[in-house]
Amino acid sequence: MPRDPYILQARWGRAAMASFFVVSATISVVSNEQSWSRIVIGDASPLDWLYAVLVIAGVFSGILFALGMATVAIAYVWISYCVFNAIMTYPFWAVAPAAVPDCVSGFLSHLAVAASLMLYITHKEATP
């Protein structure tokens, strides 16, 4: 029995978006290596634990999203995260002119993910 191409397309689309969540969690692990070391030795600060919780949430939300569970709710949370992170981490309007290209690319990449998730929500709500 042939599979419905729409279902296969939706699964691949969810997996592609979920990969961003997992990559984001991986980048957080790498960029906060000292926090992980402090957690392992038992000398962690609340900020270290926050990084750990965010990584676990990223991986967990990626798995749930790829499996098709609570996708709209997860998308709303990640849209908020992407927009907030773009504004707070990549303020291209407040940096030296030489740093603008680096900030703009990071800013726009986060907005692109947020826009993709908004498109997903729109598509998800339009289909039965």
N, C-alpha and C positions, 0 to 999 in steps of 0.2 A: 504494500500500500504506500503510495508516494506521500511524502510529508508536505504539509502546507508551506509554501515558500515564505509566506508572511511570518509564520512562527519561527522559521529558521533565521530570517532576516532580523526579527526582533531579538532573538537570542544573541546573535552576533553583535548587534548594536549595543545591547546591555553589557556584553562582555568587553566591548571596546571602551565604553564609558567607565566600567568598573576598573579597568586597567589604570586609569588616571588615579583612582582612589588608592590603589595599591602602590603605584609609583610615588605618589605623594607621601604615603606612609614610609616607604623605603628611603626617600630623600630626608625625611625627618629623622629617621634612625641614624643615617650617615652624618647629617649636619649637627646632631646632638649626641655625638659619641661620648662626650664627657658625662652627660647626664646618665647614660646607660651604665657607664662604669661606676658612678656613684650609687646607682640603684643596686647594682650587683654587690658592692661592698657594704651596703647598708647605711650609707651616709647621704641619702638623697634628700633634696629640698622639695617643697611642694611644686616648684616649677619643673623639676625633674620628673615627678610623678605625672604632672600635666602632660608633658611630652609623651610619656609612656601610654597614658590613656588615649591621647589623640592618635597615636600609631595603631593601637589596638582597635579603636573606633574606625580608622581608615581601612584597615584590612577587613574587619567584620562587615562594614557597610559595603565594601567591594564584593565580598562573597554573596551577601544578601541581594545586592543589586544584580549581580550576574545570574543568580538563581531566579530572579523575577519576584522577589519578596519585598514588599513595602517600597517599591521603586520610586513612587511619586514623593513620598515623605523623605526618603534619602536624597532625592534630587533637590528638593527644597533646601535641605540642610547644607548640601554641598554648594548650591548656588550662593547661599548666604556666606559660606566660608570663602568661596572664590572671590566674591566681590569685596568682602572685608579684607582678605589677604592682599588683594590687588591694591586697594587704597592704602593700607598700612605699610606694606612691604615695598611697594614700587611707586613712591610718590614722585613721578617724573617732573612734576611742576615745582618741586622744592629741592632739586639737586643742581649741581653745577652743570653747565651746558655739555661738558664732555661725558657726563654720566647719563644723560638723557636717553641715548639709544638703548643702553642696558636696561634701564628702568621701564622704558616704553615697551620693550619686547616682553618682559615679565608681566607687566600690567595687562597687555593685550592678550597674552596667552591665558591668563586666568579669566579674563572676560570671555574669551573664546570658549573655554570649558563651560562657564556659566551659561552662555548663549546656547551651546549644544544641549545642555540639560534642560533649558527652557523649551527648546524645540522638542525634546523628548517628552516633556510633560504635555505640551500642546498636542503632540501626536497621540500620546497615551490616552488623553481625555477625549480625543475626537474619535477614537476607535472603540467599538463595543467590547 
